[in-house]
Amino acid sequence: MKKGRQHIYGPVASRRLGASLGVDLVPPKTCDYDCVYCQLGRTSTRATRIAPYVKADDILAELKPSLESGTRPDYITMAGSGEPTLNSELAQIISRIKEFTDIPVAVLTNGSLLGNPAVSRACLMADLVLPSLDAGDEDTFQRVNRPCAGLRLRDVVDGLAGFRSKYHGTIWLEVMLLEGLNSSDGSVKNIGELIEDIAPDEVHLNTVIRPPAEPFARPVPEERVQEIVSILRPHASVLREVMRGEGESAGGSISEGELLALIERRPCTRGQIADTFNINEIEALKVLSRLVAGNRVISELTGGEVFYRVLQPAFDDRHEE
């Protein structure tokens, strides 16, 4: 993580992408969903309007020196703290990245806008697209993803299926499993039927690990997750956390700004922070303690681990575009 970067963060240790250099294309928490499980809290700007939230020139001005001075990442990932496909300059950003590097480009998206021709054209240039599908029926879609008015599950699935028919790259579909919301046999069966319509290359099952937006977004027990894997075979697998290997040493230090740039997009444990920056956990704790004392960061216990995240603005500040 380098100083002075506003839109580029990482590389972070990703469970699916290895060392992923993140590119943040929209302002924090700008999304057309307000998912109950979101690790970044409630959506502050509910948006369906596609606009140049962050200019391609600004992205490239940060990305090029980051690649020249840092460790080569496994992927450059359009992701961050909101829905990246809301950025109208996504196509230009991807095409210009490919002009100066052969590092594969991934798009991490909720998939809701892939039926939009402009969004579809942009994502066709990516090497890997990672959409999500957390519901197999409209009622569950509305309860879990809480989309902006006018967004319907059938339209989202049709957009994903239409994109699949044109796309020659790889699609990894993520399903976030939530106890009591979408983990019953009936819910899983419905999701499986929609997966057949979409025909992704792989299906990755996930459950709540980091602190969710809502306390009722609870993780599915491991035994049940394995049962769901069996139901959704042959392409389903379970996401696992990436950890630093035993015996690896770490040293060095980080600034408060570097740490904030990471956890405002990805709440982390002390160990995950140490892994990302290749520092020891004591150093990570020193910086975290200062940020907690300054009321800039809070800690939350989830799944038996302490996660740190940036203190969010009040929920009442949300608005819709």
Disulfide bonds with the S-S distance in Angstrom:
none
